[in-house]
């Protein structure tokens, strides 16, 4: 009888903990990032290797501008689950925003090694290569992103920008117009400036 009571109590605790993780997801979806962090942190006390909760807490920190804490959570996710493409892409995004473009290439390279069909990873690699002045590499990355996702409007826009730098104005304008058809706001400005 004593063992049954312990078992029921343990199941109750597990159920309550899982509820905190679900609650964190709901709070995150509602944009209540501080409250989501509290819920995830509470859940992680008893489930420290729960990848989804760690990743979502990292995203919550990121939304609040607490970049170091976000990086710590994303790094922990990659330690527990080295094949987690989302964590690698989140680290790449933070590195891009910090203008650490070589780090972006490291993280996107890891993401591409794990999933070569990640249009987002190819796109971010293109953006970093573009910033570093590796224009041929940037074009290849944007091409890959577009091959994987024909409706990736921003990839057309930035591929067009690289083509302008390589004096391929006619081809660049085709990309800008396609980006505009995909509702990319900045495409209008590029068309007005380069496609007369």
C-alpha positions, -999 to 999 in steps of 0.1 A, spaced: 0 0 0 29 23 9 45 17 -25 12 26 -43 10 59 -24 46 67 -34 39 58 -70 8 80 -71 27 109 -55 55 105 -81 30 105 -110 13 136 -95 47 154 -94 55 144 -130 21 155 -142 25 189 -124 59 194 -138 47 187 -173 19 211 -168 45 238 -160 62 231 -194 29 234 -212 20 265 -193 54 280 -204 45 273 -240 11 290 -236 27 320 -219 54 322 -247 27 321 -273 9 350 -255 41 371 -255 44 368 -217 81 360 -218 90 367 -182 62 344 -169 72 318 -195 108 318 -182 95 313 -147 74 283 -158 102 268 -178 127 273 -151 104 256 -126 99 226 -149 137 224 -156 145 221 -119 132 185 -120 138 179 -158 171 197 -165 176 179 -199 142 187 -214 153 201 -247 120 218 -257 118 237 -224 154 247 -225 151 259 -261 118 278 -255 133 294 -224 162 305 -245 138 320 -270 120 338 -242 153 353 -230 161 363 -266 127 381 -269 135 400 -237 170 410 -250 188 388 -224 212 375 -250 238 359 -227 211 338 -210 196 329 -244 230 317 -256 236 297 -225 202 278 -230 209 273 -268 244 260 -260 230 236 -234 205 224 -260 233 216 -285 252 198 -257 222 176 -249 210 173 -285 239 181 -309 216 175 -338 191 203 -328 190 225 -359 168 251 -343 193 258 -315 222 261 -341 200 286 -361 192 306 -330 229 308 -322 235 319 -358 208 346 -355 223 360 -323 258 360 -338 244 378 -369 228 405 -347 261 409 -329 279 413 -362 299 381 -356 296 369 -391 323 342 -389 304 327 -360 272 328 -381 290 307 -407 301 281 -381 266 277 -367 249 277 -401 274 252 -413 265 229 -384 228 233 -392 234 225 -429 254 195 -420 225 183 -400 198 193 -425 210 203 -459 174 212 -468 172 240 -443 165 270 -465 168 293 -434 203 280 -427 214 286 -463 199 321 -462 216 330 -430 249 317 -444 243 339 -474 237 370 -453 269 364 -433 290 357 -464 275 388 -480 285 409 -450 321 394 -451 324 402 -488 323 366 -500 300 374 -528 302 341 -548 297 322 -516 267 344 -507 252 338 -542 255 301 -538 239 302 -504 210 323 -516 206 300 -547 204 270 -523 178 287 -501 157 295 -532 161 260 -546 148 246 -513 120 272 -509 109 289 -541 88 314 -521 117 327 -500 112 364 -508 141 377 -487 165 353 -504 155 368 -538 160 404 -524 194 398 -510 205 377 -540 195 407 -561 217 429 -540 247 407 -545 240 407 -582 240 445 -582 275 444 -567 286 421 -594 272 444 -622 244 420 -631 216 446 -630 191 429 -653 192 396 -633 191 416 -600 160 434 -611 143 401 -619 151 390 -583 138 423 -569 106 420 -588 101 384 -577 107 395 -541 81 422 -545 56 396 -558 63 377 -526 54 408 -506 89 417 -494 86 454 -484 122 465 -492 119 452 -528 100 484 -539 129 506 -528 154 483 -546 134 484 -578 131 522 -578 168 526 -572 182 500 -596 155 491 -622 147 520 -644 
